[in-house]
């Protein structure tokens, strides 16, 4: 990839930063503490995009010379570009899905989709792992670090179960 490839990558980074910035602006409309998690994810994405853009500007060799594996991932060969774009789309949609689907369902779906897009060999294990990981993360956020997340459907059912378990102890 020559200089044209670098310009194209910078253009994609700028476009992605614009989309993430728009999501950040929309997240300001999420009331109360439920908006904290999407804002943190979006803020981290913007910081990482900026760092990637700076690294891209400083890069001297072509991507294929510097890192052949990364070049294969983002190139059009073997569906790598489609997987990369799909992966980005999943995590851009994740904060938008949470107010509608809730943390548990949106995060499980995003994590499972990401694992499948990245080529998980055992699909059932990727989906099961996404379910278990998201449930444990949700419990940690509710019981240990007290980070509020959008609660819809399954999240509310988990909250009721946790409340009933606590009430049973007291």
C-alpha positions, 0 to 999 in steps of 0.5 A: 500500500502506498501513500494513497492507502494511507490517505484512505485510512486517514479518511476512514478514521475521520469518518469513523471519528465523526460517527463515534462523535455523533453517537457521543452527542446522542448519548448526552440524551440518556438520562441519569447514570445510565448514560455513563457507560455509553459515554465511557465507551464512546470517549475511549473509542474517540481517544483510540481513534485519535491515537490511531490517526496520530500513529498513521500520520507518523507511519513511514513504511506501507502497512504491508511492510510494517505488519503483514498480518494487519495488512491482511486483516484490513485488506479486501482479500479473504473478507478481512475488510468486511469482517473489520467493518462488521466488527466496527459496526457491531461496537458502534451499534452497541451503545445505541442498542443498550437503551432499547435492548438493555445491557445484558442483551445488547452486550451479549449480542455484540460480543457474540457477533464480534467473536463470530466475525473474528472467526471463532471456530466453535460458534456455540462456544463463542455464544455461550462464552459471550453469555457467561462473560456478559452475565459476570460483567453485569453482576460485577457492575451491579454488585461490586463497582456500582456502575449503572447501565441501561436496564430493560427486560433481562436486566430488570429480571436480574435486578429482581432476582438479586433483590429477592436473594438479598431479601431472603438473606436478611 
